[in-house]
């Protein structure tokens, strides 16, 4: 099976920000509003596969995408999640970090103890965004990245 994060068409329709090493894409099946993924452009299965340039850029890129995702959701808190391995809930064998903005009273808070279980079983209750929902989300995130360009540069 072709890797979905190596598929240019998928990335083009979901991408809202990028640099030399990484894409930021809007999650097709968002757990909560603003749920974004940070994906290395190169196919690597886990963090040990990152090269020096990718390792050096990682925290800066995560910080920039977190900034955009928090503006997107008008939130101050977030979960940053790496699911490494199928038992940890990973469904795509191409390294990716989940950034999930969190707000008081979001649906996850209603079952705090169960949230990780819910997140790992996302495919059972979530649904894929329609093309138009995805493009609305991507355009919103892109315009946030544009408006806050200097703030994002300061995080580089
Ligand atoms: Zn891949």
Boltz pocket constraint, residues with backbone or C-beta under 6 A from the ligand:
constraints:
  - pocket:
      binder: B
      contacts: [[A, 3], [A, 4], [A, 5], [A, 6], [A, 42], [A, 43], [A, 44], [A, 93], [A, 94]]
      max_distance: 6.0
